[in-house]
Amino acid sequence: MKALFSLFYMTIRAIGEYSQMVCEAFVAPFRRRLDRKEIFRQMVEIGVKSVPIVLITGMFTGMVLAMQTAYGLQRFGVKNYVGHITGLSFVRELGPVLTAIVVCGRSGAGVAAEIASMVVTEQVDAMRALGANPIAKLVSPRIFAAIIVTPILVVFANVIGMYGGLLIGVYELGLSAHLYYRSILYAVVLKDIFDGVIKGMLFGFLVVSVACHRGLTTEGGTEGVGKSTTSAVVFGCVVIIISDYFVTKLLIILG
């Protein structure tokens, strides 16, 4: 019973600390001007350097999705609908979720490790001693950069994923490229694209904010850096999967 109460207390405390950090991160731009160079640097670190792995993941996921979809649809003689399913699946679900998980594994771990290293080497304490706000210096630029670049990565993943489905449709299933494109244009509407972009913005914010929180709460020296990095990836992926359900449900209700 005592262990359960301790776990409950630690969970509530962590949620409170995380909420306070997020509030400070969004209030910071109104109190002082953010470093634009740092935001652009983080956009490169989080966004540009994640493009290759996002494209590779999107390409082969689209190919597998088209192949598996065609395998099921061939039983009913409707494999022409491969483009419908591939397009909708990527734009509404697979594109945002896969992109967020890739960003979490690559950039989320990097953000947590970088901030955790600064904590254990007392650089964050030195910032506070000099009157600087570590949240404004370290957290805000990373969060705003992630909110900007993650939706762009989602669009890249959507395009390359549907192109991967096209390759399977044309060279494996014998479909015409024109039929594949027409089926996507018929199935995917502007709202589907907009919903995917909204998910990308939210997931980017969650991934980086969780990573920043795990980095700032690091304890135990260099060993703590490794634990914070691991927990940032684990918690980030879990938060993405859980929040995806609620966001999808909300978007359907509002739609």
Secondary structure, DSSP 8 states (H G I E B T S, - for coil): -HHHHHHHHHHHHHHHHHHHHHHHHHHHHHHS---HHHHHHHHHHHTGGGHHHHHHHHHHHHHHHHHHHHHHHGGGT-GGGHHHHHHHHIIIIIHHHHHHHHHIIIIIHHHHHHHHHHHHTTHHHHHHHTT--HIIIIIHHHHHHHHHHHHHHHHHHHHHHHHHHHHHHHHTS---HHHHHHHHHHH--HHHHHHHHHHHHHHHHHHHHHHHHHHHT--SHHHHHHHHHHHHHHHHHHHHHHHHHHHHHHHHHH-
